[in-house]
Amino acid sequence: MNQQIKKVSYETTNTYETLNELNSKTTYVWIVFHGIGFLSRFFLKYFNELPKDQNYIIAPQAPSKYYLKNEYKHVGASWLTKENTALETSNLFNYLDAVLENENLPSTCKIIFFGFSQGVSVATRYLAHSKIQCSKLILYAGGLPNELQKTDFNFLKRDTEIISIIGDKDEYLSPERLLKESEKLNSLFEENLRHISFNGAHEIKKEIIKQLV
């Protein structure tokens, strides 16, 4: 039996969602990466109380969609899995590059990278790949990829703010994992790192997002 893995290249299309308008009044452009099980259009609801004139939000859509809870009713999505991770990451970077090329963001706006849960790994991987200057990198209740090194983020300016947000009852963060993630955070971003802890589980709180700007 001669079983082989082969690859083909082809053109594909994916959507993304935006909130508010990008214009001369826009101060902050958020690039937000949802967690596993979300769709981008539903993820945007957590940002709809930010001042509309000042904030423009871009929500890329994870490409792998599936039915939630085996009910064949509600659809969620995932960014990456352990299967063909390197290849899927390359495809994902091509998609995100295309999103930002399509948006053609003005240099006058401050960029905020925001990742929640699984979106943290995508946000940090893509930031390390794209070398986009951002004013804030917000890591909300997610894990950092093991392959990332401090040198991957040397391009960031000294005043870039890195914010880690974790609920004190997060069901996915055991004491052992919390310690491991804290060590990763400190090794990558020790100089500009700020921690925010809140009373809650693995969830997004709008009041925290509103405080970030």
JOVENWO-V347046 format. One line per field, one symbol per residue. phi: phi as a letter, one per 20 degrees, with the letter a starting at -180 (. if undefined). burial: # if it has 24 or more other ideal C-beta (glycine too) atoms within 12 Angstrom, else .. A space follows every 50 residues. Layout:
phi: ???
burial: ???
This chain:
phi: .decdcccdbecccebcccmdebfefdddedddfefnedffeffffdedf gffecddddfdgeedbeellelcedcbcebcfelffffffffffffgfgf ffflffffeeececcdlfffffgffffffelffcebcdddlbdeffffcg ffdfffffefedcdcbefcffedfgfffffffffgffecgfdecdcdcer eebddfffgfffd
burial: .............#.#####.#...###############.###.##..# ...##########............#####........#.######..## ..#.#...######################.#.############..#.. ..#..#...########..#..#....#..##.##..##...#..#.#.. .####..##..##
